[in-house]
Amino acid sequence: MKVGIAQINHVVGDLEGNSKLILDAYWNLVDQGAELVVTPELSLTGYPPRDLIFKSGFVSGTLDWLDYLHSKVADVPLLVGYVDHHAGKVGKPFENAAALLQQGREKQKVVKCLLPTYDVFDEARYFQPAESVKPLDVGGIKLGVTLCEDVWSEEFLPSQLYVKDPAGALAEQGIDLMVNMSASPFHAGKVEQRHKMLAFLARRIGCPVVYCNAVAGNDQLIFDGNSISHCPDGKVLLQCPGFEESLSIVDTEAESGDFNAEHPMQEIYSALVLGVRDYLHKCGFKSAVVGLSGGIDSALTVALACDALGADNVLGVTMPSEFSSEGSVDDSLTLANNLGMRCETIAISEVFKELKGSLSGLFDGLAEDVTEENMQARIRGLMLMSISNKIGHMLLTTGNKSELAVGYCTIYGDMCGGLAVISDLPKTIVYELSRWINRENEIIPWNTITKAPSAELRNDQKDQDTLPEYDLLDQILELYVEQSLSVADIVGRGYAEEIVRWVQRQVDSNEWKRGQAAPGLRVTSKAFGAGRRIPVAQGFKC
């Protein structure tokens, strides 16, 4: 069978726009010879729709647009993901469903069985799962249609979450082909993990598997595409590109090949570029402003923004104070020149002096400390937000995951903004990704990459005056934040208890700060934000 894979970029809640996108993809693939066209999970509504589902007109509007699609398709069947009402008197009010639409025939419906409710997923809040599965008939072919989680076996899940095996149940009914409609969010390592899972599935059920994934940046989640098809021996029939829309035909009887993995830094880079572009455009912005400090975090952020939006749509602003080194300003200007973007310089020394003068009476007799350091960050935040308000650029924050984890950032200062681009990148990965960007020629000035990191809020300040070395800090954060290990367990792995305790205290005591941070793009398996829910006021000490 020739299956058309519509790897499309939906907008959550845009029922009309998504319908047009689906139809355009459908007719393109039909013209290419598709005998069946597959779209991603919830392709009509966008994923995840979250509490939009509860709005009174959302599901009824979805069903109206589904009927519209049904009226426009030809004899080639189309699989569309959508939200339906649950007809039962007991259970959740809605279903995560897929419809097989074909001209002159009744709609065939499939309902998702396994509802992920862990990490970034919350489907049990909305949906009632299917009790059983059965194949669909498509021109005499027994087609097993599954929705995302339905094909993830326990070998590839964080724990044994389910007692049902929808893929296995369909295989027992003698299907000829398995199709999976997915909205599987990206994190580092996910693409290869997904390939291994689907290859395992194809071998287990003994038939071809066609997997269609969404490609989109939707708030904090990035959907990477990378749709793929496997033959019964687990070999690859077709591998679609990552992080871009793609309309492809897979012939389930074609010759197979091997899986091609991208460089890990290429995946992360492409994910962040897609995340920036989609977040701004779907929120109605065309341009961005970034504060340039001469440091590596702001340099990486602005390089990603220029790729995502075009250099003409990114404004850099360097705001030197009395503590800023000449090299930091020069590095910012060199970066802007390398990227072909505009950069403005606005000194804050006089404003800082005026602010200190205004508070001198109240602060009389008190020595200068971190308060004055934070004043500078907040002056910069005020200036950048004013530019954003006046000109209409979205302000991108530049803090990395290591800093955000331990609170090495200023609330209402450098945390100001609409999107935290690299807030899920540990500092060590910030360096690795920056060096990868420079693999062919200098984009980020090498001096920015090699100099000691500093906030430059006081004389001769260095990050490591306050923080452990980033290599060590990131290792401990990986264990404490992403793996949820206790202090005792981390110390048991050979780390000094004093440092581990310090990291634990800083992470826990700065939860309130992260609760007010701009949304950040998720690229690791455990980001601050969606998927991590730690109380601010709590007394547990591990």
Buried (B, 14 or more C-beta within 10 A) or exposed (E): BBBBBBBBBBBBBBBEEBBEBBBEBBBBBBEEEBBBBBBBBBBBBBBBBBEBBEEEEBBEBBBEBBEEBBEBBEEBBBBBBBBBBBEEEEEBEBBBBBBBBBEEEEEBBBBBBBBBEEBBBBBEBBBBBBEEBBBBEBEEBBBBBBBBBBBBBEEBBEEEBBEBBBBBBBBEEEBBBBBBBBBBBBBBEBBBEBBEBBBBBBBBBEBBBBBBBBBBBBBBBBBBBBBBBBBBEBBBBBBBBBBEBBBBBBBBEBEBEEBEEBEBBBBBBBBBBBBBBBBBBBEEBEBBBBBBBBBBBBBBBBBBBBBBBBBEBBBBBBBBBEBBBEBBBBBBBBBBEBBEBEBEEBBBBEBBEEBBEEBEEEEEEEEEEEEBBBBBBBBBBBBBBEBBEEEEBBBBBBBBBBBBBBBBBBBEBBBBBBBBBBBBBBBBBBBBBBBBBBEEEBBBBEBBBEBEBBBBBBEEBEBEEEBBEBEBBBBBBBBBBBEEBBBEBBBEEEBEEEBBBBBBBBBBEBBEBBEEBBBBBBBBBBBBBBBBEEEEEEEEEE
